[in-house]
Amino acid sequence: MQVTHMNKGDGDISYAKNSLLQNKILSLGSSMMESAIDKIMLEVQPQSMGVADLGCASGPNSLTRVYEMIHMVDVVCCRMDRPIPELRVSLNDLPSNDFNLVFEMLPELYKKVNNVYGIKGCYVCGVPGSFYGRLFPNKSLHLVHSSMSLHWLSQAPRDLEPMVGTHINKEKIYISTGCSESVVKAYQQQFQEDYSLFFRSRAKEMVVGGRMVLSFIGRRSPDPRAPEACFDMELFSRSLMSMALDGLVEKEMIDAFNIPCYLPSREEVEHEIEKEGSFVVEGVEAKEMDWVSELSKFAEKIGYLAAKSYRAVMEPLFRSHFRFKPEVMDELFHRYAKLVDDCISEVSYKHIHWVFSLARKG
């Protein structure tokens, strides 16, 4: 919980300066979000509306979706000819998130909301903590949103801890094409535990008729070892192993490191929703994002830009485990960038983003 956060501040390798792709992904669930708000206003008709953004991160993206949701509430209420409810907006992320940077942007948000929509009853607060557990009072939320967060696990799978001095996932940091079934099962078990707790927690916090719109990276293939689900992490494994060969990192440290994420299939997510039982799936969309196409719009090399994007997200994890000096961290992402450029012609960099729209049952 203390090390899973984006690079803080607004410097060259910060998340605030390297989250353009995440900003584009924010728009993927817009139609589902407006439909969800429409149904909340029609069925629940709240006078005071509880809204939560889970995994808000920091930087300009943190308030982009909040502003869009407020805009949608205004549009829906105008169409229904009813007053805009009081808005209670909670921004959630782990305690190590750079909330200070988020809070510095709040005056601009309030100014926009007041000047554009004339809304004075809008209250924004930060809620630090893991969304794999309770965060809010019972029946206090009407709308829950999360983007680019639910593919992160609460922790690396416990079953990958070394047994009798031997690491199970040697030379890799995630599921890989040729990994053992025990590695896959360890990740799947952690995913199931986390998602079960996520849906149980939200079921208690949401009102009947409340909606959730969740978007995250996933996969179409039923096999977690499919290249679409693990190739990015495979390149990081290769980068680290090449550094081990050059004496820049101990191989034992690589064997002991596993990234706490999991890219689920639609069926896996739907199974967890059905098993918990408090939500009905109102819509599912698979959105394809071609990272190469998006990054090629910029002047710099694609590998360099991909490395900067990943560094903004993953550097704290690497720094916590490997204790890399700054120059060694630079070398890791330099090698990753080179591998990306070398592999562009061979591998598809199209990521699948699932968008789920859920309703809280009565």
C-alpha positions as CSV (number, residue, x, y, z in Angstrom):
1,M,0.0,0.0,0.0
2,Q,2.9,2.4,0.6
3,V,4.8,1.7,-2.6
4,T,2.0,1.3,-5.2
5,H,1.7,4.8,-6.4
6,M,2.5,6.9,-9.4
7,N,5.7,9.1,-9.6
8,K,4.8,12.2,-7.7
9,G,5.1,15.9,-8.5
10,D,5.1,17.4,-11.9
11,G,8.6,16.8,-13.1
12,D,9.8,15.1,-16.3
13,I,9.2,11.5,-15.1
14,S,6.1,12.3,-13.1
15,Y,2.7,10.7,-13.8
16,A,1.3,14.2,-14.1
17,K,3.5,14.8,-17.2
18,N,3.3,11.3,-18.6
19,S,-0.4,10.3,-18.6
20,L,-1.7,11.3,-22.0
21,L,-2.7,7.7,-22.9
22,Q,-4.6,7.4,-19.6
23,N,-6.4,10.6,-20.4
24,K,-7.5,9.2,-23.8
25,I,-8.7,6.0,-22.0
26,L,-10.9,8.1,-19.7
27,S,-13.3,8.8,-22.5
28,L,-13.9,5.1,-23.3
29,G,-16.8,4.7,-20.9
30,S,-18.4,8.1,-21.5
31,S,-21.6,6.8,-23.1
32,M,-22.0,4.2,-20.3
33,M,-21.4,6.9,-17.7
34,E,-24.1,9.2,-19.1
35,S,-26.6,6.3,-19.3
36,A,-25.8,5.4,-15.7
37,I,-26.4,8.9,-14.5
38,D,-29.6,9.0,-16.4
39,K,-30.9,5.9,-14.7
40,I,-29.8,7.1,-11.2
41,M,-31.8,10.4,-11.7
42,L,-34.8,8.5,-13.1
43,E,-34.9,5.7,-10.6
44,V,-33.3,7.0,-7.4
45,Q,-33.9,10.8,-7.8
46,P,-31.2,11.8,-5.1
47,Q,-31.3,15.2,-3.6
48,S,-27.7,14.6,-2.3
49,M,-25.7,12.5,-4.7
50,G,-22.6,10.5,-3.5
51,V,-20.0,10.0,-6.2
52,A,-16.7,8.1,-5.8
53,D,-13.7,7.9,-8.2
54,L,-11.6,4.9,-7.2
55,G,-7.9,5.1,-8.2
56,C,-7.9,8.8,-9.0
57,A,-4.1,9.0,-9.1
58,S,-2.7,12.6,-9.5
59,G,-2.1,15.1,-12.1
60,P,-4.6,16.7,-14.6
61,N,-6.5,13.4,-15.2
62,S,-7.6,13.2,-11.6
63,L,-10.3,15.9,-12.0
64,T,-11.0,15.4,-15.7
65,R,-13.5,12.6,-15.1
66,V,-15.0,14.5,-12.1
67,Y,-15.7,17.5,-14.3
68,E,-17.1,15.3,-17.0
69,M,-19.5,13.5,-14.5
70,I,-20.7,16.9,-13.2
71,H,-21.3,18.0,-16.8
72,M,-23.3,14.8,-17.5
73,V,-25.4,15.3,-14.3
74,D,-26.2,18.9,-15.5
75,V,-27.2,17.6,-19.0
76,V,-29.4,14.8,-17.6
77,C,-31.1,17.1,-15.1
78,C,-31.8,19.8,-17.7
79,R,-33.3,17.1,-19.9
80,M,-35.5,15.9,-17.1
81,D,-36.3,19.5,-16.0
82,R,-35.3,18.8,-12.4
83,P,-32.8,20.6,-10.1
84,I,-29.2,19.4,-9.9
85,P,-28.6,17.5,-6.7
86,E,-26.0,18.4,-4.1
87,L,-22.8,16.5,-5.2
88,R,-20.5,14.8,-2.7
89,V,-17.5,13.7,-4.7
90,S,-14.8,11.4,-3.1
91,L,-11.4,11.0,-4.7
92,N,-9.9,7.7,-3.6
93,D,-6.4,6.3,-4.0
94,L,-3.8,4.6,-1.8
95,P,-2.4,6.7,1.1
96,S,0.9,7.1,-0.8
97,N,-0.8,8.9,-3.7
98,D,0.1,12.5,-4.3
99,F,-3.1,14.0,-3.0
100,N,-1.4,17.4,-2.5
101,L,-1.1,17.8,-6.2
102,V,-4.8,16.9,-6.6
103,F,-6.0,19.3,-3.9
104,E,-4.0,22.2,-5.5
105,M,-6.2,21.8,-8.6
106,L,-9.5,21.9,-6.7
107,P,-10.0,25.7,-6.8
108,E,-9.9,25.6,-10.6
109,L,-12.5,22.8,-10.5
110,Y,-14.8,24.7,-8.2
111,K,-14.4,27.8,-10.4
112,K,-15.4,25.9,-13.5
113,V,-18.4,24.2,-11.8
114,N,-19.6,27.5,-10.4
115,N,-19.1,29.6,-13.5
116,V,-20.3,27.1,-16.1
117,Y,-23.1,25.4,-14.3
118,G,-23.8,27.7,-11.4
119,I,-23.5,24.8,-9.0
120,K,-22.5,25.8,-5.5
121,G,-23.4,22.5,-3.8
122,C,-20.4,20.5,-4.9
123,Y,-18.0,19.1,-2.2
124,V,-14.8,17.2,-3.1
125,C,-12.7,15.3,-0.6
126,G,-9.9,12.8,-0.6
127,V,-10.3,9.3,0.7
128,P,-7.0,7.5,1.1
129,G,-7.1,3.7,1.3
130,S,-7.4,0.5,-0.8
131,F,-10.6,0.0,-2.7
132,Y,-10.1,-3.7,-1.9
133,G,-12.0,-3.1,1.3
134,R,-14.5,-0.7,2.9
135,L,-14.0,3.0,2.3
136,F,-17.4,4.7,2.7
137,P,-20.4,4.5,5.0
138,N,-23.3,2.2,4.3
139,K,-25.6,3.3,1.4
140,S,-23.8,6.6,0.9
141,L,-22.8,6.2,-2.8
142,H,-25.0,6.6,-5.9
143,L,-22.3,6.6,-8.6
144,V,-18.9,4.8,-8.6
145,H,-16.3,5.2,-11.3
146,S,-12.9,3.7,-11.8
147,S,-10.5,3.9,-14.8
148,M,-7.2,2.2,-15.3
149,S,-7.0,0.9,-11.7
150,L,-8.7,-2.5,-11.3
151,H,-6.0,-4.4,-13.2
152,W,-3.8,-3.7,-10.2
153,L,-4.0,-6.2,-7.3
154,S,-3.8,-5.5,-3.6
155,Q,-0.5,-7.3,-3.5
156,A,1.7,-9.7,-5.4
157,P,0.3,-13.3,-5.1
158,R,1.2,-14.8,-1.8
159,D,1.6,-18.3,-3.3
160,L,4.6,-17.0,-5.3
161,E,6.7,-16.6,-2.1
162,P,9.7,-18.9,-2.2
163,M,9.2,-22.5,-1.1
164,V,12.2,-24.3,0.4
165,G,14.5,-21.5,-0.8
166,T,13.3,-21.8,-4.5
167,H,11.4,-19.1,-6.3
168,I,8.5,-20.3,-8.4
169,N,8.5,-17.6,-11.1
170,K,12.2,-17.5,-12.0
171,E,13.6,-14.9,-14.4
172,K,10.1,-13.4,-14.8
173,I,8.1,-10.6,-13.0
174,Y,4.6,-11.6,-14.2
175,I,2.7,-14.4,-16.0
176,S,4.6,-15.3,-19.2
177,T,4.0,-17.4,-22.3
178,G,5.9,-20.4,-21.0
179,C,5.3,-20.1,-17.2
180,S,4.0,-22.9,-15.1
181,E,0.4,-23.5,-14.2
182,S,1.2,-22.8,-10.5
183,V,2.2,-19.2,-11.4
184,V,-1.1,-18.7,-13.3
185,K,-3.2,-20.1,-10.5
186,A,-1.4,-17.9,-7.9
187,Y,-2.3,-14.8,-9.9
188,Q,-5.9,-16.0,-10.5
189,Q,-6.4,-16.7,-6.8
190,Q,-5.2,-13.2,-5.8
191,F,-7.5,-11.7,-8.5
192,Q,-10.5,-13.7,-7.2
193,E,-9.9,-12.7,-3.6
194,D,-9.4,-9.0,-4.5
195,Y,-12.5,-8.7,-6.8
196,S,-14.7,-10.6,-4.3
197,L,-13.7,-8.1,-1.6
198,F,-14.2,-5.2,-4.0
199,F,-17.7,-6.1,-4.9
200,R,-18.7,-7.0,-1.3
201,S,-17.4,-3.6,-0.1
202,R,-19.2,-1.6,-2.8
203,A,-22.4,-3.5,-2.3
204,K,-22.6,-2.2,1.3
205,E,-21.6,1.3,0.4
206,M,-24.0,1.8,-2.5
207,V,-27.7,2.6,-2.5
208,V,-30.2,0.4,-4.3
209,G,-30.3,1.6,-7.9
210,G,-26.8,3.0,-7.7
211,R,-24.4,2.5,-10.7
212,M,-20.8,1.6,-11.2
213,V,-18.8,2.2,-14.4
214,L,-15.5,0.4,-14.3
215,S,-12.8,0.4,-17.0
216,F,-9.5,-1.5,-16.9
217,I,-6.9,-3.3,-19.0
218,G,-7.9,-6.9,-19.7
219,R,-7.7,-9.6,-22.3
220,R,-10.0,-11.4,-24.8
221,S,-8.2,-14.7,-24.7
222,P,-9.2,-17.2,-22.0
223,D,-5.5,-17.9,-21.4
224,P,-3.7,-15.5,-19.1
225,R,-0.5,-16.5,-20.9
226,A,-1.6,-15.1,-24.2
227,P,0.8,-12.5,-25.6
228,E,-1.9,-9.8,-25.5
229,A,-1.9,-10.1,-21.7
230,C,1.7,-10.4,-20.8
231,F,4.1,-9.1,-23.5
232,D,4.8,-5.7,-21.9
233,M,5.9,-7.4,-18.7
234,E,7.9,-9.9,-20.7
235,L,10.0,-7.0,-22.1
236,F,10.6,-5.7,-18.6
237,S,11.8,-9.3,-17.6
238,R,14.2,-9.3,-20.5
239,S,15.5,-5.9,-19.6
240,L,16.1,-6.9,-16.0
241,M,17.8,-10.2,-17.0
242,S,20.1,-8.4,-19.4
243,M,21.1,-6.1,-16.5
244,A,21.7,-9.2,-14.4
245,L,24.1,-10.5,-17.1
246,D,26.0,-7.2,-16.9
247,G,26.2,-7.3,-13.1
248,L,23.8,-4.4,-12.5
249,V,21.2,-6.4,-10.5
250,E,21.3,-9.8,-8.8
251,K,19.3,-12.5,-10.5
252,E,17.9,-13.6,-7.1
253,M,16.3,-10.2,-6.8
254,I,14.5,-10.7,-10.1
255,D,13.3,-14.1,-9.2
256,A,11.8,-12.7,-6.0
257,F,9.9,-9.9,-7.7
258,N,6.4,-10.2,-9.1
259,I,4.3,-7.3,-10.4
260,P,0.9,-7.0,-8.4
261,C,-1.4,-6.8,-11.4
262,Y,-3.7,-9.1,-13.4
263,L,-5.4,-8.6,-16.8
264,P,-8.7,-10.5,-16.5
265,S,-11.0,-11.8,-19.2
266,R,-14.6,-10.8,-19.4
267,E,-15.7,-14.2,-18.2
268,E,-13.5,-14.0,-15.1
269,V,-14.9,-10.6,-14.1
270,E,-18.5,-11.6,-14.8
271,H,-18.0,-14.8,-12.6
272,E,-16.9,-12.7,-9.7
273,I,-19.9,-10.3,-10.1
274,E,-22.3,-13.2,-10.2
275,K,-20.7,-15.0,-7.3
276,E,-21.0,-11.9,-5.1
277,G,-24.6,-11.4,-6.2
278,S,-25.4,-7.7,-5.4
279,F,-24.9,-6.3,-8.9
280,V,-26.4,-6.8,-12.4
281,V,-24.3,-6.2,-15.5
282,E,-26.1,-3.6,-17.6
283,G,-23.4,-3.4,-20.3
284,V,-19.9,-4.5,-21.3
285,E,-17.7,-3.1,-24.0
286,A,-14.3,-4.1,-25.2
287,K,-12.3,-1.1,-26.4
288,E,-9.1,-1.6,-28.3
289,M,-6.2,0.9,-27.8
290,D,-3.3,0.8,-30.2
291,W,-0.4,2.2,-28.2
292,V,1.9,2.4,-31.2
293,S,-0.6,4.4,-33.2
294,E,-1.2,6.8,-30.3
295,L,2.5,7.3,-29.4
296,S,3.5,7.7,-33.1
297,K,1.6,11.0,-33.1
298,F,4.6,12.5,-31.1
299,A,8.0,13.4,-32.4
300,E,10.0,11.2,-30.1
301,K,10.7,7.5,-30.6
302,I,7.9,5.2,-29.6
303,G,10.1,3.2,-27.2
304,Y,11.2,6.3,-25.4
305,L,7.6,7.5,-24.9
306,A,6.4,4.0,-23.9
307,A,9.2,3.8,-21.3
308,K,8.4,7.2,-19.9
309,S,4.7,6.3,-19.5
310,Y,5.5,3.0,-17.8
311,R,8.2,4.7,-15.6
312,A,5.7,7.2,-14.3
313,V,3.5,4.2,-13.1
314,M,6.0,1.5,-12.2
315,E,9.2,3.2,-10.9
316,P,8.1,3.2,-7.2
317,L,7.6,-0.6,-7.4
318,F,11.0,-1.2,-8.9
319,R,12.7,1.3,-6.6
320,S,11.1,-0.3,-3.5
321,H,12.2,-3.8,-4.4
322,F,15.5,-3.4,-6.2
323,R,16.8,-0.2,-4.4
324,F,18.2,1.0,-7.7
325,K,20.3,4.1,-7.8
326,P,19.0,6.8,-10.2
327,E,21.5,5.9,-12.9
328,V,20.6,2.2,-12.8
329,M,16.9,3.0,-12.9
330,D,17.6,5.1,-16.0
331,E,19.4,2.1,-17.5
332,L,16.4,-0.2,-16.9
333,F,14.0,2.0,-18.8
334,H,16.6,2.8,-21.5
335,R,16.8,-1.0,-22.2
336,Y,13.1,-1.4,-22.1
337,A,12.7,1.5,-24.6
338,K,15.2,-0.2,-27.0
339,L,13.3,-3.5,-26.7
340,V,10.1,-1.8,-27.6
341,D,11.6,-0.2,-30.7
342,D,13.2,-3.5,-31.7
343,C,9.9,-5.4,-31.4
344,I,7.4,-2.9,-32.9
345,S,7.4,-4.6,-36.3
346,E,6.9,-8.1,-34.7
347,V,4.3,-7.6,-32.0
348,S,0.9,-6.0,-31.8
349,Y,0.7,-3.3,-29.1
350,K,-3.1,-3.3,-29.0
351,H,-4.4,-3.3,-25.5
352,I,-7.9,-4.4,-24.6
353,H,-9.8,-2.2,-22.2
354,W,-13.0,-3.6,-20.6
355,V,-15.7,-1.2,-19.7
356,F,-18.4,-2.6,-17.3
357,S,-21.6,-0.9,-16.3
358,L,-23.2,-2.3,-13.2
359,A,-26.4,-1.6,-11.2
360,R,-26.9,-2.3,-7.5
361,K,-29.7,-4.7,-7.1
362,G,-32.7,-4.2,-4.7
